[in-house]
Amino acid sequence: MKIESIQALIVGGWLLGLGAIGLSVNLTSAAGWSLLVGLGLLPPVIMLRMWKQPEQTISESIREAIRK
């Protein structure tokens, strides 16, 4: 699985869980929802910014060289 797909799955799951928590706590005010969204989006944004693509392995380099 590609790193981008894994990141998208984690962020999607996080946001889905966040929405479920918001509905289960019965948030009705706009301030409550904005606080939940503001604090809830912070971890995925940090993850997307800091999670780097792993370096290419030797076997991947060899395969790439053979294909060219």
N, C-alpha and C positions, 0 to 999 in steps of 0.2 A: 504494500500500500504506500502511496506517495505521501510525503510529509504534508502537502497541502490538503489532501483528503483527510488525514488524521486531524489536522488543525480544525478543519471545517466541522468534522464530527464532534470534536470536543466543544467547540464554541456553540454549535447548535444544541447539543445536549445541555450545556450550561444555561443557555437562554430558555430552553424548554422547561428545565427545572426551576429556573427563576420565575417564569410565568406561572407555573403550577403553585409555587410558594405564594406568589402574589394573590392568586385566586383563592387559595386555601385559607389565607389569613384574612380574606375579605377586605382588601384595601378598597376604600371608596373615595378617598380624597386625592386630588391631583398632586398634592405635596407628597403623600405616601408613595404614589406610583413613581414620581420623579426621583425620590430618594432611592427607591428600589432599583430603578433603571440606572441611575447614576452610580450607585455602589456596585450594582450587578454587572455593569459593562466594564468596570475597571480591570478585573482579573483577565478576561479574554483579550482586552486590548494590550495589556502587559505581556501576555503569553505570545500573541501574534508578533509583537515587536521584538521580543527577546529570543524566541525559538528560531535558531538558525538552521539552515540546511546542513546536514552532516557532510564532512569532507569525503571526496571521492576515494574509494578503496583502490588498491592496486589492481584487482581483477576488473573493476569497472574501467580503469584507465586502459588496461590491455584490450578489453572488448571494444572500447571506443577507438583505439588506434587501429584495430583490425578492420573495423567497419569503414574507415576512411580510405 
